[in-house]
Amino acid sequence: MTLAPETPPAVTAERRTVLPASRPRPAEPGGERRRSLGLGRATDVYALLGAGAAALGLTALLFVWLLPFNGVVGFVCVGYAVFLALYALLVSFDEDAATVRDRLAGVFVRSMGLVLLTALVFVIVFTLWEGRKALPHLNFFTEDMKLSGPLEPLSVGGILHAVVGTLEQIGIALVLTVPAGLLCAVFLNEVPGRFARFVRTVVEAMTALPSIVAGLFIYATVILTLGTGRSGLAASLALAVMMLPIIIRASDVVIRLVPGTLREASYALGTSRWRTAWHVVLPTARSGLTTSVILGTARGVGETSPVLLTAGFSAEMNADPFDGSQVSLPLATFEFVKSPEPNMIARGFGTAATLMALVLLLFIIARIIGGRAPGQLTRRQTHRRVLASRRDAERFATRTRTGTDGHKPAVPSATPFRSSP
């Protein structure tokens, strides 16, 4: 008779402490503790703070005692370089080389983002502060500069003519560029070939087109050749030449991100190529296409030189974009700031602040129109879908009651179920 080997006491005690799978674990006193999914640790914070303090002290020592350097820009650049070196040294005490490179890249990217955000906030705050004298006046938004001169107070004159000119010019440019840009982007993705590659190359080259070249092109072809004269329409055409490559390039990139399985599923259902592009590709990429339109609008709404060449400058209201000179907000800002008078400079910064507010409003409207997720319906579309479903349900119910030939369908007799012997 053989005896089973004796289980060690440590294993026996461990088995006694393990709960069976059928019995739930006892709840913690404060409820279930949430797990932190972040990768940051306390040592990382200590390394950042220590490297920052050491870089500040060492840079101050270098600039004050050791090196003949001065200036805020040099101090910041040297201090940042010393900070990166010290931070890499501190992280290397606990991590390997790959982790050190990853931490350095993360710190560099975040710091550059912070610099850009700081610059943006500085520009906005500086513009609002310099234009604080002109913005509180109501006439600044309801009058033009027809009866105002450089020495007039801020209670006389305004920028209504520039606001109207900007809205009309950018509106006409969007009417021209949005359909053409989206159609060209769909063509580049749905009809690949040698000609599509040529068009994509031309579009990529035109994205770096200087604004003055676009203005000179419209000035030579439309104003001089056709003899139409300077007008808001000519300025819109110049802005369209600049906006079109941006919209095409951004839309092309967005449409490329649409999964190919969606196209294959549409083709499998027997749908044509263009119906697939209209009902599958474009709705899926709606949010990205809205972003491309926003980028094109941002490129065109702030340009000055094309408007100056093609539309000229006018201090009076001109709501007709097809005849006469028409000013825009960027051009009005340029003309106001050139003046040495403080009131005109205040008008210029107030005009710039109005332009930023107008651009923000256009971006919000674009996000509201095209910011829905793929397949998400508006309230009106949902209401129409519900009404259509109700009509289909009533039609199916009527067909079931009357039958396809107008008679009641035969109801099969119920046969009792019998079990086989």
Sequence and secondary structure as in RCSB ss.txt:
>XXXX:A:sequence
MTLAPETPPAVTAERRTVLPASRPRPAEPGGERRRSLGLGRATDVYALLGAGAAALGLTALLFVWLLPFNGVVGF
VCVGYAVFLALYALLVSFDEDAATVRDRLAGVFVRSMGLVLLTALVFVIVFTLWEGRKALPHLNFFTEDMKLSGP
LEPLSVGGILHAVVGTLEQIGIALVLTVPAGLLCAVFLNEVPGRFARFVRTVVEAMTALPSIVAGLFIYATVILT
LGTGRSGLAASLALAVMMLPIIIRASDVVIRLVPGTLREASYALGTSRWRTAWHVVLPTARSGLTTSVILGTARG
VGETSPVLLTAGFSAEMNADPFDGSQVSLPLATFEFVKSPEPNMIARGFGTAATLMALVLLLFIIARIIGGRAPG
QLTRRQTHRRVLASRRDAERFATRTRTGTDGHKPAVPSATPFRSSP
>XXXX:A:secstr
        HHHHHHHHHS  TTS     TTSS         HHHHHHHHHHHHHHHHHHHHIIIIIS    HHHH
HHHHHHHHHHHHHHHHHTTS HHHHHHHHHHHHHHHHHHHHHHHHHHHHHHHHHHTTTTTT THHHH  STT  T
TS TTS  SHHHHHHHHHHHHHHHHHHHHHHHHHHHHHHHS SHHHHHHHHHHHHHTT  HHHHHHHHIIIIIII
S   S HHHHHHHHHHHHHHHHHHHHHHHHHTS HHHHHHHHHTT  HHHHIIIIIHHHTHHHHHHHHHHHHHHH
HT  HHHHHHT   SS    TTSS    HHHHHHHHHHSSSHHHHHHHHHHHHHHHHHHHHHHHHHHHHH S TT
   HHHHHHHHHHHHHHHHHHHHHHHH TTSS              
